[in-house]
Amino acid sequence: MTKPTNELKSTPFTEVLELERIVTPDEEKRVDHVFVRRIKICKRHPEGFPTEEYARFDIAWPEEVKEEIKDSNVEKEDIKITSK
């Protein structure tokens, strides 16, 4: 079981602005590679104090549900062929 990804959010002390987001699917590993560039601004600092940061994480694809078909109503019949 994988841990959920918690993305950074704005708080009363900091403001988070997303500048760029790139999502790249990976068919082989069945994940999405996510690259995020964002800026955090400290609201309590008199000059704003911006900090740019980068984050990279993977989001797994949901598992595919494989349905098995059960043929419970199929009857097997034996056919005997006789020749004269």
Buried (B, 14 or more C-beta within 10 A) or exposed (E): EEEEEEEEEEEEEBBBEEEEEEEEEEEEEEBBBBEBEBEBBBEEEEEEEEEEEEBEEEEEEEEEEEEEEEEEEEEEEEEEEEEE
